[in-house]
Amino acid sequence: MSEEQNKPAEAEVDTTETADQAPEGTAQTAGAAGDAGDRVAKLEAEVAGLKDQLLRQMAEVENTRRRAQRDREDASKYAVSSFAKELVTVADNLRRALEAVPAEGREKDEMLKGLAVGVEATERQLFAAFDRAGIKKIDPTGELFDPNFHQVMFEIEHTGKPAGTVVQVLQPGYTIHGRLLREAMVGVAKGGPNEAGGQHVDTKA
């Protein structure tokens, strides 16, 4: 036998199956990568949505906290409003008592003078307490009528002032921390043909 006949035949490799399997494996890998990418995008969208909700909730909590703080501050500032209205009436009476004492009476009557001095001291103490409580007196003499703080009781002609100017204060007004506590009762200048201004003031304001 020849040497070539004794040599074992080389095994033939069937590449058909390998060639068929390679594209399928690549497709599966690509599909898995696509699914993973979709899941990542979905998770990122969910995270963004949750983050937005969290920020909104935090903002709402902060707004609620600020409103509650403002309400507490307002309650603290204005809780004494009713009591303050009673006290400003006391201030009115103290001023009336002082105005009822004539200047010459003080000089002639030591007792009357001592009484007036005591009332003045009481008035000063009362207004010092008003200042600490944020209560301010409104004396708008010479100012233009403001319906937010003044109540017109009558109009006065021939004052030489522009129409609507406060020329007389019958009763001072008061505010507490900038909020109206009591309107000032006033008389205002009435406009005329020879007077400045000329605007009409509604005395029912």
C-alpha positions as CSV (number, residue, x, y, z in Angstrom):
1,M,0.0,0.0,0.0
2,S,1.2,3.4,-0.8
3,E,2.0,6.0,1.8
4,E,-0.9,8.2,0.6
5,Q,-3.4,5.4,1.0
6,N,-2.3,4.6,4.6
7,K,-2.6,8.3,5.6
8,P,-5.9,8.9,7.5
9,A,-8.4,11.2,5.8
10,E,-8.6,14.6,7.2
11,A,-11.9,15.3,8.9
12,E,-14.1,17.7,7.1
13,V,-15.4,20.6,9.2
14,D,-19.0,21.4,8.6
15,T,-19.2,25.2,8.8
16,T,-22.8,25.3,7.8
17,E,-24.1,25.2,11.4
18,T,-21.6,27.8,12.7
19,A,-22.4,30.1,9.8
20,D,-26.1,29.8,10.6
21,Q,-25.7,30.3,14.4
22,A,-23.5,33.5,14.2
23,P,-26.1,35.9,12.9
24,E,-28.7,34.6,15.4
25,G,-26.4,35.2,18.4
26,T,-25.6,38.7,17.2
27,A,-29.3,39.5,16.9
28,Q,-30.0,38.2,20.4
29,T,-27.1,40.3,21.8
30,A,-28.4,43.4,20.0
31,G,-31.9,42.8,21.2
32,A,-30.8,42.4,24.8
33,A,-28.8,45.7,24.5
34,G,-31.9,47.4,23.1
35,D,-34.0,46.1,26.0
36,A,-31.5,47.3,28.5
37,G,-31.4,50.7,26.9
38,D,-35.2,51.0,27.0
39,R,-35.2,50.0,30.7
40,V,-32.5,52.6,31.5
41,A,-34.4,55.3,29.6
42,K,-37.6,54.3,31.4
43,L,-35.9,54.4,34.8
44,E,-34.3,57.7,34.1
45,A,-37.8,59.1,33.2
46,E,-39.2,57.7,36.4
47,V,-36.4,59.2,38.5
48,A,-36.9,62.6,36.8
49,G,-40.6,62.4,37.5
50,L,-40.0,61.5,41.2
51,K,-37.5,64.3,41.5
52,D,-40.0,66.8,40.1
53,Q,-42.6,65.6,42.5
54,L,-40.2,65.8,45.4
55,L,-39.3,69.4,44.5
56,R,-42.9,70.3,44.2
57,Q,-43.7,68.8,47.6
58,M,-40.8,70.6,49.2
59,A,-41.9,73.9,47.8
60,E,-45.5,73.3,49.1
61,V,-44.2,72.4,52.5
62,E,-42.1,75.6,52.6
63,N,-45.0,77.7,51.4
64,T,-47.2,76.2,54.1
65,R,-44.5,76.8,56.7
66,R,-44.3,80.5,55.7
67,R,-48.0,80.9,55.7
68,A,-48.2,79.4,59.2
69,Q,-45.4,81.7,60.4
70,R,-47.1,84.7,58.9
71,D,-50.4,83.8,60.5
72,R,-48.7,83.4,63.9
73,E,-47.1,86.8,63.5
74,D,-50.4,88.4,62.5
75,A,-52.1,86.8,65.4
76,S,-49.5,88.1,67.8
77,K,-49.6,91.6,66.3
78,Y,-53.3,92.1,66.0
79,A,-54.7,90.0,68.8
80,V,-54.8,93.1,71.0
81,S,-56.7,95.2,68.5
82,S,-60.0,95.2,70.4
83,F,-58.2,96.1,73.6
84,A,-56.2,98.8,71.8
85,K,-59.4,100.4,70.6
86,E,-60.5,100.8,74.2
87,L,-57.2,102.4,75.1
88,V,-57.3,105.0,72.4
89,T,-60.6,106.1,73.8
90,V,-58.8,106.6,77.1
91,A,-56.2,108.7,75.3
92,D,-59.0,110.8,73.8
93,N,-60.4,111.5,77.3
94,L,-57.0,112.4,78.7
95,R,-56.5,114.9,75.9
96,R,-59.9,116.4,76.5
97,A,-59.2,116.8,80.2
98,L,-56.0,118.7,79.4
99,E,-57.6,120.9,76.9
100,A,-60.4,121.7,79.4
101,V,-57.8,123.3,81.7
102,P,-57.2,126.9,80.7
103,A,-53.6,128.1,80.7
104,E,-54.3,130.9,83.2
105,G,-56.0,128.4,85.5
106,R,-52.7,126.5,85.9
107,E,-50.9,129.7,86.9
108,K,-53.5,130.7,89.5
109,D,-54.4,127.4,91.0
110,E,-51.6,125.1,92.2
111,M,-53.9,122.2,92.7
112,L,-55.3,122.5,89.1
113,K,-51.7,122.8,87.9
114,G,-50.6,119.7,89.7
115,L,-53.6,117.8,88.3
116,A,-52.8,118.8,84.8
117,V,-49.2,117.8,85.2
118,G,-50.3,114.4,86.4
119,V,-52.6,113.9,83.5
120,E,-49.8,114.9,81.1
121,A,-47.5,112.3,82.6
122,T,-50.2,109.7,82.3
123,E,-50.7,110.6,78.7
124,R,-47.0,110.3,78.0
125,Q,-46.8,106.9,79.6
126,L,-49.8,105.7,77.6
127,F,-48.3,106.9,74.3
128,A,-45.0,105.2,75.2
129,A,-47.0,102.0,75.7
130,F,-48.6,102.6,72.3
131,D,-45.2,102.9,70.7
132,R,-44.1,99.6,72.1
133,A,-47.3,97.9,70.9
134,G,-46.9,99.3,67.4
135,I,-49.9,101.7,67.8
136,K,-49.4,105.0,66.0
137,K,-51.6,108.2,66.1
138,I,-53.0,109.7,62.9
139,D,-53.1,113.5,62.9
140,P,-53.6,114.4,59.2
141,T,-53.9,118.1,59.5
142,G,-52.7,119.8,56.3
143,E,-52.7,116.5,54.4
144,L,-55.0,115.5,51.5
145,F,-58.0,113.4,52.5
146,D,-57.3,109.7,52.4
147,P,-60.5,107.5,52.5
148,N,-58.4,104.6,53.8
149,F,-57.6,106.4,57.0
150,H,-59.9,109.4,57.3
151,Q,-63.6,109.9,57.7
152,V,-64.9,113.3,56.4
153,M,-67.5,114.8,58.8
154,F,-68.0,118.1,57.0
155,E,-66.5,120.5,54.4
156,I,-65.3,124.0,55.1
157,E,-65.4,126.8,52.5
158,H,-63.0,129.7,51.9
159,T,-60.0,128.0,53.7
160,G,-57.5,129.0,51.0
161,K,-56.5,125.4,50.9
162,P,-56.8,123.0,47.9
163,A,-60.1,121.0,47.9
164,G,-59.8,117.9,50.0
165,T,-57.1,119.2,52.3
166,V,-57.7,118.2,56.0
167,V,-58.1,121.5,57.8
168,Q,-59.6,120.3,61.1
169,V,-59.3,117.0,63.1
170,L,-62.2,116.3,65.3
171,Q,-60.8,113.0,66.5
172,P,-57.4,111.5,65.7
173,G,-57.1,108.1,64.1
174,Y,-54.8,105.2,65.0
175,T,-53.1,102.4,63.3
176,I,-51.6,99.2,64.7
177,H,-48.5,97.8,62.9
178,G,-49.7,99.8,59.8
179,R,-53.2,98.4,59.8
180,L,-56.1,100.8,60.5
181,L,-57.3,100.7,64.0
182,R,-59.6,103.7,64.0
183,E,-60.3,106.3,61.3
184,A,-59.5,110.0,61.9
185,M,-62.6,112.1,61.9
186,V,-61.8,115.3,59.9
187,G,-63.1,118.4,58.2
188,V,-61.8,119.2,54.8
189,A,-61.5,122.2,52.6
190,K,-64.3,122.6,50.0
191,G,-63.3,123.6,46.5
192,G,-64.5,127.0,45.2
193,P,-64.1,129.1,42.1
194,N,-61.2,131.0,43.5
195,E,-59.5,128.2,45.4
196,A,-56.8,125.8,44.3
197,G,-57.7,122.2,43.5
198,G,-61.4,122.1,42.8
199,Q,-61.9,118.4,43.4
200,H,-65.1,117.3,45.1
201,V,-64.8,115.2,48.3
202,D,-67.5,112.7,49.0
203,T,-68.3,113.3,52.7
204,K,-70.0,109.9,52.8
205,A,-66.6,108.1,52.3
